[in-house]
């Protein structure tokens, strides 16, 4: 299998567990979507296409999660 080149508008986030795992976030303006893809080495194993409003909800969820991590552990609520 050949390695798929990174799209022009993309970002790679490596998984701290290593072994070539990571998340690629790519913008596809021509289709009006953001694509999240999960990779293991040079193989894409899953994708999710997000409309702009869905991507905004994801970004809000990430921001909320980061805010919770900034809270001292004794004050955190775990669901």
N, C-alpha and C positions, 0 to 999 in steps of 0.2 A: 504494500500500500504506500502511496506517495503522501508526503506531507502537504496539507492544504495551506496555501499562503494566507497570512493574516489579511483580512479586508482592510481597506484604507482607513475606515472609521471604526477602529476596534481597540479593545484593551484586553490584556491577558492577566488573570489573577491565578497565581500558582497556589495549589493546595499544600498546606504546610506538611501534610503527610508524605509528600514527595511521590516517587514512582511515576512521574509524568502526568500526574492528575492536575486538572485545572479547569477554570471557567473562562470562556471567551465571551465577551460582550461586544456585539457589533451592531452598528447603526446601518440601516438600509433605507436611506431617504427615498429612493425610487419606489419602494414598496410601502413606505410609511410605517415601518416596524423596527423594533429593536429585537435582536435574536440573542438569547442566552444559550450557549452550547457547552456541554460537559465533555471533557477530553480525558483520555487515558493514553499516554504517549502520543502517537500521531493519529489516533483514532477518535473520531467524534462518536460518542455513545448515546447522546440525547440532546434534543434541542427544544426550546420553547420560544415561540414568536409572541411578542407583546406589542399591543397597540400603545400609542403614546400615553393614554390615561392609565393603562395597566402598568407601564414602566414607571409612571409617577407614583402609583400606589406602592410598587416595590421599593422605590427610593425612600418613600415615607416610612415604610416598615423597617428598612435598614437604619434610617436615622433614629427611629424609636428604639431599636435594639441597641444601637451604639450609646444612646442616652442612658439606657438601663445599665449598661456596662460601666458607665461613669459613676453610677450610684454605688455607695459603699455596700458590700455584700450583705451586711446585717439589715439593710433597708430594702433589699430587692424582694419582689414578689415573683414566685415561680409558678407558672400555670401547669 
